[in-house]
Amino acid sequence: MEGIILKAADNRGLDAGQIRAAMERALEGRKDSLKKVLLLPPDFTRAHSGAGDITAMLYEMLKDTCQVDIMPALGTHMPVSDEERIAFFGEGIPKERFIVHNWREDVIKIGEVPGQYIKEISEGLMEDPIDVEVNWRLVKGGYDLIISIGQVVPHEVVGMANYSKNIFVGCGGYSMINKTHMLGAVYGMERIMGRDHSPVRKVFDYAEQHFAKDMPLMYILTVTTHEEGKVLIHGLFIGRERRLFEEAVALSQQKNMQFLDEPLHKVVVYLDPQEFKSTWLGNKAIYRTRMAIADGGELIVLAPGVRQFGEDRGNDLLIRKYGYVGRERVLKLWKEQKDLQENQSVAAHLIHGSSDGRFTITYAPGHLTREEVEGVNFKYMDLEEAYKLYNPEKLKDGFNVLENGEKIFYISNPALGLWAYRGRFFSE
């Protein structure tokens, strides 16, 4: 099948009819021969991807002619709750059609990215080989077609999210997740975000080219924005070829990146409580704004749903143990502490969530105490007090002048893009 590229003619986005027609075209000529299909959408933390509606649409298109299973590409995230499943995918897909991916136990090794290649792409910063692991169902599940669905958007580990990341991390295992997160952290987040050909992306490309060629994969990639409570899909890219991802990257760079002519001194970020329940996810407030914040600046995170640090108990305990103590300190601990060596994605997360003293980070969480927040090296603010100062219902995205005359920059959802001071981004 030749790739399909569909871009909205205006800022209103694509409508459901256009999206359905594109997917019908993608399945044309093979639909009747399909007996077993696996859909790999993201989980609820990617609620603004448009992938929930696309998954439901695909299920309706295929359910009467073949078996359709849905396995959200969780990575290390918590399984989708019943409430999240219905909110994201609707009520038309039976619960029994959903499979939970377990990144610690459900994977098999299909190859290895050589250490020499890692050394080359990391500029000598790392040289350990990386096991390529995927959920066993992708290889031994007997599927005629595997459709990976998700959003291309700036990302702190890989540069631009989705495409083969959905396979090797979203449906991947311990080694790949840990080592690629650490690779990205060691190489430098600010050298990666918003760019395509990062070292981590090169690992995924290597794995795709060498070990996934026989998987019956099709990618459905979206580029979206979110306005007035509605997800707008500006681009749809369907197929297997990397050029489709590159087209999506170019559109996302236009739609999801905001460049600023001067650094920001005070940034306030709101985390939707349905989407962000941990700092593991909520720290997108840090990742996506750090290139915009001035030295000596301040970031305040309004986090009514945040109740823990890690997405699973093991990661949560490690974050509480070591804290967000800065790049150099975490790298030293990583070399010394076995538990961090065995959980490199946590070490990487601690680096990503630190400002290295360049700006302050204050969390106003709904379900964590002052002691817990300060225990991981963030500042603490009471949520109700924070709301009195920075009421999300009264703020608009972008610059706001408060009643006391203070100027702040407000972001209602950090997962939707990347904000950067022009001088810093283009100097990296």
C-alpha positions as CSV (number, residue, x, y, z in Angstrom):
1,M,0.0,0.0,0.0
2,E,1.2,3.5,-0.8
3,G,1.2,5.9,2.0
4,I,-1.7,8.2,2.6
5,I,-1.2,11.8,3.6
6,L,-4.3,13.9,4.5
7,K,-3.9,17.5,5.7
8,A,-6.7,19.8,6.8
9,A,-7.3,22.7,4.4
10,D,-7.9,25.1,7.2
11,N,-7.5,25.5,11.0
12,R,-10.8,23.7,11.7
13,G,-9.1,20.3,11.2
14,L,-10.2,17.1,9.5
15,D,-13.8,15.9,10.0
16,A,-14.8,12.3,10.8
17,G,-15.9,11.6,7.3
18,Q,-12.5,12.5,5.9
19,I,-10.7,10.4,8.5
20,R,-13.0,7.4,7.9
21,A,-12.5,7.6,4.1
22,A,-8.8,7.7,4.5
23,M,-8.8,4.6,6.7
24,E,-11.2,2.8,4.2
25,R,-8.7,3.6,1.5
26,A,-5.8,2.2,3.6
27,L,-7.7,-1.1,4.1
28,E,-8.9,-1.3,0.5
29,G,-8.2,-4.6,-1.1
30,R,-7.2,-6.4,2.1
31,K,-10.1,-6.0,4.5
32,D,-11.9,-9.2,3.4
33,S,-8.7,-11.3,3.9
34,L,-8.1,-10.2,7.5
35,K,-9.0,-12.7,10.2
36,K,-7.2,-11.2,13.2
37,V,-6.2,-7.5,13.8
38,L,-4.4,-5.9,16.7
39,L,-4.9,-2.1,17.3
40,L,-2.2,-0.3,19.3
41,P,-3.5,3.1,20.5
42,P,-2.0,5.1,23.2
43,D,-3.5,5.2,26.7
44,F,-5.5,8.0,28.3
45,T,-2.4,10.1,28.9
46,R,-2.5,10.9,25.2
47,A,-6.2,11.9,25.3
48,H,-5.6,14.8,22.9
49,S,-4.2,12.6,20.1
50,G,-7.5,11.8,18.5
51,A,-6.5,8.2,18.7
52,G,-9.4,7.2,20.8
53,D,-12.0,8.1,18.2
54,I,-9.8,6.6,15.4
55,T,-9.5,3.3,17.3
56,A,-13.3,3.2,17.8
57,M,-13.8,3.9,14.2
58,L,-11.4,1.1,13.1
59,Y,-13.2,-1.3,15.5
60,E,-16.5,-0.6,13.9
61,M,-15.1,-1.0,10.4
62,L,-13.5,-4.4,11.2
63,K,-15.5,-6.1,13.9
64,D,-18.0,-7.9,11.7
65,T,-15.4,-9.5,9.4
66,C,-12.5,-10.4,11.8
67,Q,-11.3,-10.6,15.4
68,V,-10.2,-7.2,16.6
69,D,-8.1,-6.8,19.8
70,I,-6.9,-3.5,21.3
71,M,-3.7,-3.3,23.4
72,P,-3.0,0.3,24.6
73,A,0.7,1.0,24.2
74,L,1.3,1.7,27.9
75,G,5.0,1.6,28.2
76,T,5.6,2.0,31.9
77,H,2.2,3.7,32.5
78,M,-0.6,2.4,34.7
79,P,-3.3,0.2,32.9
80,V,-6.3,2.1,31.5
81,S,-9.1,2.2,34.1
82,D,-12.7,1.5,33.0
83,E,-13.6,5.1,33.4
84,E,-10.6,6.2,31.2
85,R,-11.4,3.4,28.6
86,I,-14.9,4.7,28.1
87,A,-13.9,8.3,28.1
88,F,-11.2,7.7,25.5
89,F,-12.6,5.0,23.3
90,G,-16.3,5.3,23.9
91,E,-18.7,2.5,24.9
92,G,-18.8,0.7,21.5
93,I,-15.8,-1.6,22.2
94,P,-16.4,-4.4,24.7
95,K,-14.1,-4.5,27.7
96,E,-13.0,-8.0,26.9
97,R,-11.4,-6.9,23.6
98,F,-8.8,-4.9,25.5
99,I,-5.4,-6.4,26.5
100,V,-3.1,-5.0,29.1
101,H,0.6,-4.7,28.1
102,N,3.0,-5.6,30.9
103,W,6.4,-4.1,30.1
104,R,8.1,-6.3,32.7
105,E,6.7,-9.7,31.9
106,D,4.9,-9.8,28.5
107,V,7.9,-9.2,26.2
108,I,10.3,-11.3,24.1
109,K,13.7,-10.3,22.7
110,I,13.7,-10.0,18.9
111,G,17.2,-8.5,18.4
112,E,19.9,-6.3,19.8
113,V,21.2,-2.8,18.8
114,P,25.0,-3.2,19.0
115,G,27.1,-1.3,21.5
116,Q,29.3,0.1,18.8
117,Y,26.3,1.7,17.1
118,I,25.2,3.2,20.5
119,K,28.6,4.6,21.0
120,E,28.6,6.2,17.5
121,I,25.2,7.9,17.8
122,S,25.7,9.0,21.4
123,E,29.1,10.6,20.6
124,G,30.7,8.2,23.0
125,L,28.5,8.9,26.0
126,M,27.1,5.4,26.1
127,E,28.2,2.1,24.6
128,D,26.1,-0.7,26.1
129,P,24.1,-2.7,23.6
130,I,20.3,-2.4,23.8
131,D,18.0,-5.4,23.7
132,V,15.0,-5.0,21.3
133,E,12.0,-6.3,23.2
134,V,8.3,-6.2,22.2
135,N,5.1,-7.7,23.5
136,W,5.0,-11.3,22.4
137,R,1.7,-10.8,20.8
138,L,3.3,-8.7,18.1
139,V,5.4,-11.6,17.0
140,K,3.5,-14.7,18.0
141,G,-0.1,-13.5,18.3
142,G,-1.1,-14.7,14.8
143,Y,-2.2,-11.2,13.7
144,D,-2.7,-10.5,10.0
145,L,-2.4,-6.8,10.6
146,I,-1.1,-4.6,13.5
147,I,-2.2,-1.0,13.4
148,S,-0.3,1.4,15.6
149,I,-2.2,4.7,16.2
150,G,-0.8,7.8,17.8
151,Q,0.2,11.4,17.8
152,V,3.4,13.0,16.5
153,V,4.3,15.8,19.0
154,P,7.5,17.1,20.6
155,H,8.9,14.7,23.1
156,E,11.6,14.8,25.8
157,V,13.2,11.4,25.2
158,V,13.0,10.8,21.5
159,G,12.6,14.3,20.1
160,M,9.3,13.7,18.3
161,A,6.9,11.1,19.7
162,N,5.3,8.1,18.0
163,Y,5.9,6.1,14.8
164,S,8.2,3.1,15.9
165,K,8.4,4.5,19.5
166,N,4.9,3.1,19.9
167,I,6.2,-0.4,19.2
168,F,9.5,-0.4,20.9
169,V,8.6,1.6,24.0
170,G,4.8,1.6,24.1
171,C,4.7,-2.1,23.6
172,G,8.4,-2.7,24.6
173,G,10.3,-4.0,27.5
174,Y,12.6,-3.3,30.4
175,S,15.9,-3.0,28.5
176,M,14.7,-0.8,25.6
177,I,12.7,1.5,27.9
178,N,15.4,1.9,30.5
179,K,18.4,2.3,28.1
180,T,16.8,4.6,25.6
181,H,15.5,6.9,28.3
182,M,19.0,7.1,29.7
183,L,20.5,7.6,26.3
184,G,18.2,10.6,25.8
185,A,19.0,12.0,29.2
186,V,22.8,11.6,28.9
187,Y,22.8,13.1,25.4
188,G,20.8,16.1,26.6
189,M,17.1,16.8,26.5
190,E,17.5,20.3,25.0
191,R,19.5,18.8,22.1
192,I,16.6,16.4,21.4
193,M,13.2,18.0,21.9
194,G,11.3,19.0,18.8
195,R,13.8,17.3,16.5
196,D,13.6,14.1,14.4
197,H,17.0,12.4,14.1
198,S,17.9,12.1,17.8
199,P,20.1,9.2,19.1
200,V,17.0,7.6,20.6
201,R,15.1,7.8,17.3
202,K,18.1,6.3,15.5
203,V,17.9,3.3,17.9
204,F,14.2,2.8,17.0
205,D,15.0,3.2,13.3
206,Y,17.7,0.5,13.6
207,A,15.3,-1.8,15.4
208,E,12.6,-1.2,12.8
209,Q,15.0,-1.8,9.9
210,H,16.7,-4.9,11.3
211,F,14.1,-6.7,13.5
212,A,10.5,-5.6,12.7
213,K,10.5,-5.9,8.9
214,D,8.3,-9.1,9.1
215,M,5.7,-7.6,11.4
216,P,2.5,-6.7,9.5
217,L,2.6,-3.1,10.7
218,M,0.6,-0.1,9.6
219,Y,1.0,3.3,11.3
220,I,-1.8,5.8,11.6
221,L,-0.1,9.1,12.8
222,T,-2.0,12.2,13.8
223,V,-0.9,15.8,14.3
224,T,-3.4,17.7,16.6
225,T,-4.1,20.8,18.6
226,H,-6.7,21.4,21.3
227,E,-8.9,24.4,21.2
228,E,-11.9,25.2,23.4
229,G,-12.3,21.7,24.7
230,K,-12.0,20.1,21.2
231,V,-9.3,18.0,19.6
232,L,-8.5,19.2,16.1
233,I,-6.7,16.7,13.8
234,H,-4.7,18.7,11.3
235,G,-2.9,15.8,9.6
236,L,-3.4,12.1,9.2
237,F,-0.5,9.9,7.9
238,I,-1.2,6.3,7.2
239,G,1.3,3.6,6.1
240,R,4.7,2.1,7.0
241,E,7.3,4.2,5.3
242,R,9.5,6.6,7.4
243,R,8.7,9.5,5.0
244,L,5.2,9.6,6.4
245,F,6.6,10.1,9.9
246,E,8.9,12.9,8.5
247,E,5.9,14.6,7.0
248,A,4.1,14.4,10.3
249,V,7.1,15.8,12.1
250,A,7.2,18.8,9.8
251,L,3.5,19.5,10.4
252,S,3.8,19.1,14.2
253,Q,6.8,21.5,14.3
254,Q,4.4,24.0,12.7
255,K,1.4,23.3,14.9
256,N,2.9,22.2,18.3
257,M,6.0,24.4,18.8
258,Q,5.8,27.9,20.0
259,F,9.0,30.1,19.8
260,L,9.4,33.1,22.0
261,D,11.5,36.2,21.4
262,E,12.6,36.5,25.0
263,P,12.9,34.0,27.9
264,L,10.0,33.7,30.3
265,H,10.4,34.7,33.9
266,K,7.3,33.1,35.4
267,V,5.4,30.2,33.9
268,V,2.2,28.6,35.3
269,V,1.2,25.2,34.0
270,Y,-2.1,23.4,34.7
271,L,-2.3,19.6,34.7
272,D,-5.7,18.2,33.9
273,P,-6.5,15.8,36.9
274,Q,-8.0,13.2,34.5
275,E,-4.7,13.0,32.5
276,F,-2.0,13.7,35.1
277,K,-1.9,11.7,38.3
278,S,1.9,11.4,38.8
279,T,4.9,13.6,38.4
280,W,6.2,10.9,36.0
281,L,3.6,12.3,33.6
282,G,3.1,15.7,35.1
283,N,6.7,16.7,34.7
284,K,5.9,17.4,31.1
285,A,5.3,20.8,32.7
286,I,9.1,21.0,33.2
287,Y,10.3,19.2,30.0
288,R,8.2,21.2,27.6
289,T,8.9,24.6,29.1
290,R,12.5,24.4,30.2
291,M,13.8,25.9,27.0
292,A,11.5,28.9,27.4
293,I,12.3,29.7,31.0
294,A,14.9,32.4,31.9
295,D,17.8,31.7,34.2
296,G,16.5,32.5,37.7
297,G,12.9,32.1,36.5
298,E,10.1,30.3,38.2
299,L,7.8,27.4,37.2
300,I,4.6,26.8,39.1
301,V,2.7,23.5,38.4
302,L,-1.0,23.4,39.3
303,A,-1.5,19.6,39.8
304,P,-4.9,18.8,41.3
305,G,-4.8,15.1,40.2
306,V,-1.2,14.3,41.2
307,R,-1.1,11.7,43.9
308,Q,2.2,9.9,43.4
309,F,5.6,10.2,41.7
310,G,6.1,7.1,39.7
311,E,3.5,5.3,37.5
312,D,4.2,2.0,39.3
313,R,5.2,1.3,42.9
314,G,8.9,0.4,42.1
315,N,9.5,3.6,40.2
316,D,7.6,5.7,42.8
317,L,9.8,4.4,45.6
318,L,13.0,5.2,43.7
319,I,11.9,8.7,42.9
320,R,11.1,9.2,46.6
321,K,14.5,7.8,47.6
322,Y,16.7,9.9,45.3
323,G,14.6,13.0,44.2
324,Y,15.0,15.4,41.4
325,V,18.5,16.5,42.4
326,G,20.1,17.6,39.1
327,R,21.9,16.1,36.2
328,E,25.4,15.8,37.7
329,R,24.2,14.4,41.0
330,V,21.9,11.8,39.4
331,L,24.7,10.7,37.0
332,K,26.9,10.2,40.0
333,L,24.2,8.2,41.8
334,W,23.6,6.2,38.7
335,K,27.3,5.1,38.6
336,E,27.2,4.2,42.4
337,Q,23.7,2.8,43.1
338,K,22.7,-0.6,41.8
339,D,18.9,0.1,42.0
340,L,19.4,3.1,39.6
341,Q,21.6,1.0,37.3
342,E,18.8,-1.5,37.1
343,N,16.1,1.1,36.5
344,Q,17.7,3.6,34.1
345,S,14.4,5.0,33.0
346,V,14.0,6.3,36.6
347,A,17.5,7.8,36.6
348,A,16.7,9.5,33.2
349,H,13.4,10.8,34.6
350,L,15.2,12.3,37.6
351,I,17.5,14.2,35.2
352,H,14.6,15.3,33.0
353,G,12.7,16.6,36.0
354,S,15.5,18.7,37.4
355,S,16.2,22.3,36.4
356,D,19.9,22.0,37.5
357,G,19.3,25.1,39.6
358,R,18.6,27.2,36.5
359,F,15.0,28.0,37.6
360,T,12.8,27.0,40.5
361,I,10.1,24.4,40.3
362,T,7.0,24.6,42.6
363,Y,4.4,21.9,42.7
364,A,0.8,22.6,44.0
365,P,-0.5,19.0,44.1
366,G,-4.0,17.8,45.0
367,H,-2.9,14.7,46.9
368,L,0.7,15.0,48.1
369,T,1.9,16.6,51.3
370,R,4.5,19.3,51.7
371,E,6.9,16.8,53.1
372,E,6.5,14.5,50.1
373,V,7.0,17.3,47.5
374,E,9.9,18.9,49.3
375,G,11.4,15.4,49.9
376,V,12.0,15.0,46.1
377,N,13.6,18.5,45.9
378,F,10.6,20.5,44.5
379,K,9.2,23.5,46.2
380,Y,5.6,23.2,47.6
381,M,2.6,25.4,47.4
382,D,-0.9,24.7,48.8
383,L,-3.2,24.1,45.9
384,E,-6.0,26.3,47.2
385,E,-3.6,29.1,47.8
386,A,-2.2,28.6,44.3
387,Y,-5.7,28.8,42.8
388,K,-6.3,32.1,44.5
389,L,-3.2,33.5,42.8
390,Y,-3.5,31.7,39.5
391,N,-7.1,30.6,38.7
392,P,-7.1,28.4,35.6
393,E,-10.7,29.4,34.9
394,K,-9.6,33.1,34.5
395,L,-6.3,32.6,32.7
396,K,-5.8,32.3,29.0
397,D,-3.0,30.4,27.2
398,G,0.0,32.7,26.7
399,F,0.8,35.9,28.5
400,N,-1.5,37.2,31.3
401,V,-1.3,40.2,33.5
402,L,-2.6,39.5,37.0
403,E,-4.6,41.9,39.2
404,N,-1.4,42.8,41.1
405,G,0.3,43.7,37.9
406,E,2.5,40.6,37.7
407,K,3.1,39.2,34.2
408,I,3.0,35.4,33.8
409,F,2.9,32.9,30.9
410,Y,0.1,30.3,31.3
411,I,-0.1,26.8,29.7
412,S,-3.3,24.8,30.1
413,N,-1.8,21.5,28.9
414,P,2.0,20.9,28.5
415,A,1.5,17.6,26.6
416,L,0.3,19.5,23.6
417,G,3.5,21.1,22.5
418,L,6.9,22.6,23.2
419,W,7.7,26.2,24.2
420,A,11.2,27.5,23.6
421,Y,13.1,30.8,23.6
422,R,14.2,31.2,20.0
423,G,17.8,32.0,20.9
424,R,18.2,28.9,23.1
425,F,16.5,26.4,20.7
426,F,18.5,27.4,17.7
427,S,21.8,27.6,19.6
428,E,21.5,24.0,20.8
